[in-house]
């Protein structure tokens, strides 16, 4: 039985530190049934910003990609 849970691969590039820094990160996100693309985007942004120690609203996202991981 399929529970509806899917694994997605994401790529996020953002600019921070007043435009002096650029970072690209990638990873996998477990997407629960009913989860929206916006919720996934916000979860990924929050995790990456926490990892890079970027304060809320102190960066600009220049690229975001989210796609099913299974080919």
N, C-alpha and C positions, 0 to 999 in steps of 0.2 A: 504494500500500500504506500502511495506517495503522500507524504505529509504536507506537501506544498512548499517545504523549505528548499531554497536554492542557494547555490554559492555563486557569487559574482566576483569578477576581477575588476579592480578599479585602478585608475591612474589619475593623480592629482598633481598639478604644477601650480605653485603660488609664488608671489613676489612679496617680500617683507623687508623690515628694517629700512623704511623710507626708500624702497626701491633698490637698496644695495645688495640684497640677497635674493637668490632664486633657488627654489627647491622642488624636486620632483620625487614623489613617493608612489609606490604601488603596493597592492596587497589584495587579499581576499576578504569578502564580506558575506556573512551568512544572512540572507534575506528571508525574513519571516513572511508567511502569508499575510496579505493586506498591507505590507510595507510599501510606501510610495517611493518613487525615485528621489523626491525632495528629502524624505527622511533619511534615505541612504546617503545622499550628498552631505547633509548636515552631520551625520554620524562620522563620515570619513573626514570631513573638514575639522571637526572637533578633535578627533584622535590625532590627526597630523599636526594641528596647531599645538596641542598639548605636548606631543613628542618633540616639536621644535621650540617649545616654550614661547610661543607667540601669543600675545594678549588678544582677547576678543576684538575683532574689527580692525586689527592692525596689519592686515594682509589683503592682497588682491589675488583672486583665483584667475589664472590665465588659461588653464586647461582642466577639464574633468571628463573622464570617460568611465562608464559603467556598463558591463556586458556580462552575460552568462559565461561562467568559466568553462562549462562543458562544451566541447566542440562537436 
